[in-house]
Amino acid sequence: MGPRDAAQEKGVEPGQGPSGTARPGSDVRRRVPRTDVLLREPRLAEAARLLGAPVVKAAVREAQERARAGRVAPQDVAGAALALLPDTACGLRPVINATGVLLHTNLGRAPLSDAARRAVAGAAGPTDVELDLDTGVRARRGRTALRALADRVPAAGAVHVVNNGAAALVLAATALAAGREIVVSRGEMVEIGDGFRLPDLLVSTGARLREVGTTNRTTAADYAAVVGPDTAFVLKVHPSNFRITGFTRAAEVRELTGLGVPVVVDIGSGLLGPHPLLPDEPDATTQLRAGAALVTASGDKLLGGPQCGLLLGEENLVRALARHPLARALRVDKLTLAALEATLTGPPTPTAAALTADPTVLCERADRLAASLAADGIDARAVDSAATVGGGGAPGVTLPSAALSLPEPFAALLRAGRVPVVGRLEAGRCLLDLRSVPPEDDVRLAGAVRAAAHG
Ligand SMILES: *Cc1c(COP(=O)(O)O)cnc(C)c1O
């Protein structure tokens, strides 16, 4: 129902609001530009090229309605329509991650580096992803990305990339263990999130799970006792989203390499080498040097790249996986290959920068933001905070951080803003943790808080 219909239904003259307040006269309504005229306006025509005509038409109609209701001046209708338009032709909204969880699964895990974003944009059109431009003949798909990965992990005889970490495990289980046994510790039967459980995933491939040990303690002897002719491989899974502490024991990879079957290690987080700040987080190089035949990992956790699954290990094994028919169904697209290569060869990722950010600098940023917002009459304070890695990496590790503390209602207001900001609630306050916010976003963050405060 338009405002005019509403007025008529209440028996009010179209020139008056329901309470008798002045409403724009019919002359004002006649001065509202016509749809076809607005759609020819250069900025709206360009928007239609970038976003599609239907979304622009809908914004124009809404802006016209507002003008007829007297809420927009007739000469401002085009501007009002532009302001209503989304930035992109997709429903995914860019947000500022101020949760303090560096790899937030609900926010798409690792943010891509500028290098990776450029690489994605560059690969969006036709590319030589599977063609050798020198010879004009077909070439290995994604060879430069695969070489970049191999270069970063010399301990791997070969590498392959699939759609995500779960796909890497499924490919390994299908190609190596369908109809046979995978030996795994009861302490490593992990649910990765949203109800997905790795044991279910492995069994879905036709492999059988042979559980050994107990929830808290599994020894190398437990594995040795069950490994036999039907064993396809021993699987070690990093408990990447929980910790078992106290009376615990787990077998190391090097204790399991003499059992006569491959040891496959799902490290989860995608660290290619040891990280000084995360001493308990397993990395591909160390696991391979310890004798793992195959390592699987995600690309969008601590590696800081796009969603993908990494397979690194003995050449014959990795080649067999890459040639398996299922590999075709799990292959990554050119955009992923582009982003992965740029992540591997480019400057430090936003994830790496957030992980190593100096707490003193984070405090200075929080102080500066709080002072500038408080000067505007906003109840903003700088507080100490504890950030986490999240996203299936470094459970239990907290990273000293600093946050902007705001009244609780800001949480919903900030999520609803033009640039949505996602914070976290703590003790009745809305905290915006700066460790997960790149410093270059501080200005946008302050703008979003001001917009939320002043409606
Ligand atoms: C995250 C994770 C997975 C799943 O990886 P996706 O890339 O989300 O498919 C599997 N295993 C471990 C140990 C993980 O941490």
The ligand as an SDF file (V2000), in Angstrom:
LIG
                    3D

 15 15  0  0  0  0  0  0  0  0999 V2000
   39.0130  -27.2900    9.7310 C   0  0  0  0  0  0  0  0  0  0  0  0
   39.3850  -28.7060    9.7980 C   0  0  0  0  0  0  0  0  0  0  0  0
   38.8980  -29.6310    8.8610 C   0  0  0  0  0  0  0  0  0  0  0  0
   37.9250  -29.2230    7.7830 C   0  0  0  0  0  0  0  0  0  0  0  0
   38.5170  -28.3740    6.8620 O   0  0  0  0  0  0  0  0  0  0  0  0
   37.5720  -27.5140    5.8830 P   0  0  0  0  0  0  0  0  0  0  0  0
   38.5620  -26.7280    5.0860 O   0  0  0  0  0  0  0  0  0  0  0  0
   36.6870  -26.7060    6.7370 O   0  0  0  0  0  0  0  0  0  0  0  0
   36.8140  -28.4890    5.0630 O   0  0  0  0  0  0  0  0  0  0  0  0
   39.2970  -30.9300    8.9540 C   0  0  0  0  0  0  0  0  0  0  0  0
   40.1410  -31.3240    9.9380 N   0  0  0  0  0  0  0  0  0  0  0  0
   40.6470  -30.4610   10.8460 C   0  0  0  0  0  0  0  0  0  0  0  0
   41.5680  -30.9660   11.8880 C   0  0  0  0  0  0  0  0  0  0  0  0
   40.2850  -29.1250   10.8080 C   0  0  0  0  0  0  0  0  0  0  0  0
   40.7750  -28.2830   11.7160 O   0  0  0  0  0  0  0  0  0  0  0  0
  1  2  1  0
  2  3  1  0
  2 14  2  0
  3  4  1  0
  3 10  2  0
  4  5  1  0
  5  6  1  0
  6  7  2  0
  6  8  1  0
  6  9  1  0
 10 11  1  0
 11 12  2  0
 12 13  1  0
 12 14  1  0
 14 15  1  0
M  END
$$$$
